[in-house]
Amino acid sequence: MVYKKMKKAYILLSTLFFVLLFSFIAKQSLEKNALNSRVYSEKLYFIQAKAHIYFLEQYLLRLNENELLNFISLEFMPDNFILKISKKDEKEYFLSVKNEEFGVKISKLLKL
């Protein structure tokens, strides 16, 4: 009779141990997947920001001289990004792209 109770207690204790062990392993695995997903998203936003900088650069290079002389600044917001072009000097333009949600910011000084 005593052995049956000890056997049941041992089975219960080992079951509890395995449940805790597997829940800990599952938690670690899910945290790792969530972190990898976040890093992947940040990489995608950084690549998209670089593409926006390239677009702004090509936009300025396509403008003729009269349009460039009258150009002061430009700001617009596609796809959760803030794109800015501001004129520093006669031939220098400051390009900036940022996404505040993921903390991505790229700036470039373009000399024409």
Secondary structure, DSSP 8 states (H G I E B T S, - for coil): -HHHHHHHHHHHHHHHHHHHHHHHHHHHHHHHHHHHHHHHHHHHHHHHHHHHHHHHHHHHHHS-HHHHHH--EEEE-STT-EEEEEE-SSSEEEEEEEETTTTEEEEEEEE-
